[in-house]
Amino acid sequence: MTQARFATRLLAGVAASAVTVFSIAAPVLAQEEKTQGGTITVALETEPNGFEPLEGRIFGQTGSTVAITMEEPLLGWNHETNEPLPLLATEWSESEDHLTWTVKLREGVKFHDGSDFDAGDVAAHYNRMIDPENKFAGRSSLTTIEEVVAVDPLTVEFRLAHPWTAFLPTLADLGMSGPIPSPEAVEAGTQNRNPVGTGPFRFVEWSSGDRIVVERNPDYWNADDINLDKIVFRILPDTQTRYASLQSGEVDAIWTDRGPTIVEAQNDPDIVSMHADGAGAATILLNRRRPPFDDPNVRAAVAHGWNQDALVKISFRDTRPSVTHPLGNQKDCGEAGYRAFDQDKAREYVAAYGKPIEFDFINTSTPRGRELGELMQQLMKAIDIKVNLIPVDQTSLVRNVLSLDYTMSGWRFPDDVDMGPTLAASTTSDSNYNLTGFDLPELDEVAKKMVVAESREESLDLQCQVAEMINQDASILYMGGGRYWAFTTQRLKGVPKPYGGIVDVTRAWIDE
């Protein structure tokens, strides 16, 4: 279905549904009796980097989980039907040449500081993100947007460089670029640590290394849909501590990708298990800008020496799938040129390089990070490659990768409704998110065709081609696909599946 047909069909019913409330992360839940009031605690693995895009740079699953309670994007998304939903925007339409999208905003929305939300705020936010002078980490996924203009207080125009099938998913993005912050808080320099948005909860406190607290926003535009009085986000890096806290009832919800914990939780009748399959993948980045990964023989050797299936079985206990590409069920790309585990072939590439191979691998100082590092060490030792493990905290790892100060590191393709922008940003030579140093003219050509594709079907075919070229280049390896798990106590209701690993408790309630 083309984007134009998609928008036309959607607009036929959107005006009538403009006052219907939807969860950001899932379709509307069946009507149930909801209890008002109370406080819940959600345990986080890591501390957010912050809530101001230019300072925080990247949300990750933790940042998005917290941010969506306080900030909102223009659109929600129904992951069951793969369609956008009204949120801060109520209507949207595109021009005949597909180069201008007109978005109507919800009337009467206020930021937590009492100021009115309007088209100027939307334009200011997106224009700031796309300005190359600001060096926003996610700018490369937004470069199709040339300008955002406030037509009137409740109408905003997005002017594009070319037709873009990923436009509506981009407006629903829960990464740093999607939620709209208060321009006053951004201007004052307080947004990163004291976020101000339009969301159902407002910021109360952030005690570093311990907790973030938000409370119900009484002026929320749809306050009747919000049930909880307060949400406490506890920062508990240790998986077993998070899980034990869930079992004891000290916390009400956790996210984890630790296989042993997932298996144990599934067998506990007092715990509610939820999972969502999506796109994206956990990855390993090889920095082509640095030796020894500037040599294709070394990258190929490591790719064939890496055993994704072993990691999925040992660390994840088969709770996530091995993958050959990051498109999930959006498109079956088959093997996509994937370099499978083959130690004999790996040794051939080592021999072709003809010199000793040694490199540093930065990994998180968590049980998952240690397991990954130790497995990489063992596998590389078997093909005569030496790996030095550099354990760091999550914040340092993100900083090192985004500043390109690494040789090998764990990372991920986030689970996006449309993987095209992420694939293009990750692989085109002129992208500021080209973290591995791709510099392949043929890949640039395919990626740019993918971005300007006029239909979803054409874009997906080109995404598969990009995935195959990534695999052949061997500077991005996979360590499991997009399957995400979350767990709650029995008393917590109204939590949707954790799409993208985001635990959305914005419209949850307590049933004692």
N, C-alpha and C positions, 0 to 999 in steps of 0.2 A: 504494500500500500504506500503511495507517495505521501509526503508530508502534507501536501495540499488537500488530498482526499481525506487524510486523517483529521486535519483541522476542521474541514467542512462538516464531516460527520459529527465531530465532537461538539462544534458550536451549536448544532441544532438543539441540543439538550442542555447546554451549559447554563444558559440564562435562568432556566427554571430551577436548576440545582445550585444556584450561586450561594444560597444560604444554608445548604446542607454541609455538615462538617465531616471532614475526612481525616483520618490519621495520616501523617506524613508518610509513614513507612508501610502502610497496608490499607486494604479496603475497609470499609465500615464493618464493624463487628455486629453480629446479630444483637437485637435488643435484649438486654438483660437488666435486671434490677441492680442499680448501682448505689453504692454507699458513698455519701459525701464526707469529706474530712479525713484527717489522719496524716501520718508521716511514714514514708517508706525510706529504706536505705538501699542504694545500689552500689555494689562493689566494683571498682575499676582496677584494671591491671597496671595502668600507667597514668601519670599526671598529664593533663592537656598541656600543649605548648602555649596556649593562649587563645583569644577569641578575636583578635584583630588580624586580618589576612596578611598584611605586610610584615607584621611582627611574628605572629604565630606560624605563618607560612604553610602549615599543613595540619589538618585536624586528626586524621586517622580515625579508627573506630571509636576510641575513647573520647576524643574531642567532639565528634559528631553526636555521640550519645548524650553528652552534657549540653552541647550547644542547642540542640533542637528543642530543649525545654524553654529556652529563652529567646531564640531567634527563629525566624521562619523564612523559607524561600518563597518565590512567587507561586510556585505550583507544588502540589503533592503528587504522589504517584501510586497508582494501583498496580501492584506487582503481579496480581493474579490475571488481569486483563491486559497488562502492559500499556496502560493509558494514563494520561495526565489528569489531575483533579484540581478543582479550584482551591486556592488557599488565600494568599494575599492578592492574587489575581483572580478575577471572576470570568473574564472572557478574553479570547485571543484569536486573531485572524491574520492571514498573510496576504500580501499584495499579489497581483497576477504574475509579476515577474519573480516572485518568491524572494525578493531582496529586502522587504520591509515587513516586520511583524508589529502589529498594533495590539497592545495589551491594556485592558481595562482593569483598574485596581479597585479593591474593596473599599467602600466608603466607611468613615467613622473609626478607622484603625488608629491607635495611638502607640507611640513608643512608651517604654516604662518611665521615662522622664516627663511624660505628660504632653510631649510635642506630637503634632499630627504626622502620620505617615502619608506621604504623597509621592507623586511621580518624580519630583525633584530628588527625593532620597534614593529611588531606584537608579535614576540616571547617574547620580553622584557615585554610587557604589560601583556600578559596572564600568563607568568611564575610568574610575580609579584603578580597577583591576586590569583593564586593557591598555593602560598607558605604559609604554615600555620604560619610561623614566622611573616608574615605581618598582620595577623588577619583581612583580608578584610571582611567586613560585609556580602558580597554576596558569599563568597568562597564556602559555602556548596552546592550551585547550580552548581558549576564548578568542583566538585571533581572527576568526570569521566575523566577529562583531566589530564593525568599524566605528560605530557611534551609537549612543543611547540618548534620546531626546525626550524631555518632558513636554508633551504637547499641551496639556492642561493639568490641573492638579490630580486628576484620576486617570490620565491616559499617558502612556509612555510608548515610544517607538524604538524598536531595535532595528538598526540599519546594518545590513550584512554585506559582505564582500561578494558573496555568491550564495546560491541556494544551499541550505544546510539541513539535512535530515535529523541532526542531533540537537536542533534548537530547543524543542520542548523538554527533552530530558535534561538539557543544560540548565533550564530555569528551575528544575526540580532537584538539582544537585544538592547534596547535603555536605559537600566539602566546603572549603573556605570561601569559594566564590558564590555559593547559592544563597545562604541566609543573609538577610539585609540588616546591617547594624545601624544604630543611630549615627547620623553624620556628625552630630554635636559631640558625641562621645569619641568618635574617631578623631575629630579635629582637636579635641582637648587632650588626646593622648592617653585616655583612660580605658578605652575599649578592650584592650588586651587582657587586663586583669579585673576590670569591673564592667563586664559586658552589659550593654543596653540594647534590647531588641523589641519586637512586637509580640513575643511569644506568650504562652499561657502561664509561664512562671518568670519571676524576676529575680535577679541576682541578690544574694544576701551577704555571703562571705566566701573567701577562699583562703584556707589555711594550708600553706604549701606543704606537700608531703603527707597531708592528713585528709582533708575533706573540702568539698565545695558544696554550699547549701543554696538552694533556691526555694522561693515561696510562691504560693498562688498569686497570680496577677488579677486583682479584682476588676481591673478595667479592660481585661482581655475582650476582644471583639466577639468572642463566642464563649463567654464565661460559664454558661450553663453546661457546657460539655466537659468541663474540667472538674475533677472530683477530689483530688488530693490537696491538702493544705501545704505540704512541704515535702521536698525530696532532698535527701542527704546523699551525696556521692562520696563514698569512702575510697581512698587510694590504698589498695592492698595488693602490692606486686606479687606476693607469693600465692601461687595457685591453691595450694593446700589450705592456706589460711582463708582465702576467699570461700572455698568450698565448705570448710568447717563452719565458717560464719553463716553460710546459707543453711546448713543442716541444723544449726542451733537456733536459727531464727533471728540472729543478730543483724543479718542483711536479708533483703527480700529478692534480690536479683543479681545474677553475675553473668558475665560472658567469659568463655574460655575456649581455647582450641587444644587443650591438653587431653590427649587421648585417654589415659587412665582415668582422669576425672570424669570425662564424658561418659565412658562405659559404666563407671560406678553410679553416676547420677541417674542414668537411664534405668537402672535396676532399683532405685530407691522410690518406693511408692509415695513418700512424703514430698517429693520434689517434682515439679512440672518441667518436662524437657521439651524444648522447641528447637527446630533447625530449619534453615532456609537454604535451598540450592540456588546459586546464581552464577554470574560470570566472574571474571577476575581470577587471580591465583596468587599464592605466596611464591616469591621469586628469589633468586640469587643473582646479584648484579656483578659482572666482571667489567672493570673499568678499562676500556680499550685505549684510553689515553696514556695508560701507564704500562711499562713492562712488568711482567712478561705478557700481559694480555693484549699488547699491541700487535702480537704475532698470532695469525689465525690458527697455526698449528697448536699453540698452547691452549687457545680457547676450545678447539675441537677435542683436544686430549682431555681437558677437564670435563667437557660436556659428556663424552662417552665414559669417563671414569665416574661420573656422578650417578648415583642410584636413587632416583626419586621414589621408586616403589619401596625401597628399604626404609626411607624416612617415614613414608606414609604408614607403614606397618609398625615400625618401632616406636616412633614418637607420637603419631596420631592414632595408632591402633585402628587403622582403617575407618576412621570417622570422617575422613575427607577423601575424595578420589584423586588418583594420579591423573595428570592431564598432559596433553600435547599442545594445547593452545589455551588462551584465556577467554574464549567466547562463551564458555558454558553451554547451556541449552539454547542460546540465541542462534547458533549455527554449528552444524557438525562439519568441522574442517578435516576430519580424518586424522591421519598421522601428521600431516602438515610438515613433513620433512624433519620430524623430531629425531634428534640424535639419541638413540636408546643406549642404555647401559651396556657396554661392550669393552671389557678391559683389554682384550687383544687389539682392538682397533685403537683404543686410547694409547697403548704402548707404541703403536706405529706412528702416531702423531708426535709422541714424545721423542722418538728416534729421529723423526724428520726435523724437529727443532734443533736437535744436536747439541744442546747445552743443558746444564743442571737447571731445574725449575724450582723456584721457591717464591712464595707470596704470603702476604698477611691477609687474614680474614677477620673483619670486625663482626662480632656477634653480641647479642644482648646477654647480659649476665643474669639470665633467668634459666630455669631448668630446660625450657625449650631451646634457648640459645646455646646452652652448653651441649645438649644432645646433638644439635645441628653441627656445631663446630667439631665435636669429637668424631661424628660420622664422616664429615668431610675430610678430616685428618686421616682417618683410617683408609678411606677409599682412595685418596690421593697417594698415600704411602704405598699402596698396592701397585701403583703405576709409576713409582719412583719420583713423585712430586712431594716436596716438603711444604707444609702449611703451618704458619704461625698464627695462633689464635689470639685475638685482641678483644677481650670482653669489655663492654662499655654499657652504660645505661641507655635506655631508649632515646632520651633527648639528645645525647651525644651522638648516637648512631645516625639519627635523622639529620642533625647538623652537619656531620661529616659527609654524608651522602649528598645532601643538597649543595654543599660547597665543593663537591667533587674531590674531597680529601679522603680517598679510600682506594683500595685495590680490589677487594672483594667484600661484599656485604649482603646480608639479607634485606629484602624489600618486599613490595607487593604491587600487583596490578589491582587497584580497587574495583569492587563490584559495581559497574556502571550499567544503567539501563541501555546505553549505547556505548560500546567500547571504542568506537571510532576516534573520538577526541583524545582519549588516553593513549591509544596506540600511535596516533599521529604525533602527539606531544612527546612520546617516549622515544621515537625513532627518527624524526626528521632532523637533518644536520643543523638547521638554524633554530631549533627549538631550545628554549631556556630550561626545558625539563628533559633534555636528552642526557640522562644521567650516566649512560655507559659510553658515550662518545661515538654513536653511529655517524658515519660519514660515507654513505653509500648512495651514489646518484640514482641507481635503479630503485632503491628503497624509497628515496625521496619522491620519485615519480609516482610510484604506486600509492604511497601514503597520501600524496596531494590529490590524486584521483579519488581516493576513498573519501576525503573530506568534502569534495565538491559533488559527490555522487547524488543524482536526482531521485533515487529511490532507495528504500531500506534494503531491498534485495541486492541491488548493485553494491551498496556499501558493505554488506556482509560478505559478499564474494571477495571484495577487495581486502577486507579485514583478514580473511583466511590467507590471502596472498602475503600480506604483511606478516602474519604469524609464521608462515613458512620461511620467510626471509630472516626473521628473528632467529628461528631455530637453526638455520644453516649458518648464520653468523656466529651463533653460540656465545653471545655476550649476556644473554638473559636465560637462566635455567629455571625450571619449575620445581616446586616442592609441595605440591598439592593444590587442588582447585578450590573454587568458591563454594564451600559448604560451611555454614556458620551456625554455631550452637549457643543457646542461652538457656538459663535455668532460673526458675522462680520458686518461691514458697507457695503452698496451696492457697494462702490467704490473698495473694496478689492476683487480681483479675484484669482483663482488658489489655494484656501485653501482646502485640502482634509478633509474627515470626521475625527473627533478627536478620532482615535483609541487609546484606553488606556488613554484617556483624554489629549493627547498631541496635542497642536495646532501647526501644522507644516506650517510655513509661508516661508520656505526656497525658494520655487519656485513661490511664489505669485507675483502679480503685481497690479498696481493701474490703475483703469479705471475711469477717471474723466468724 
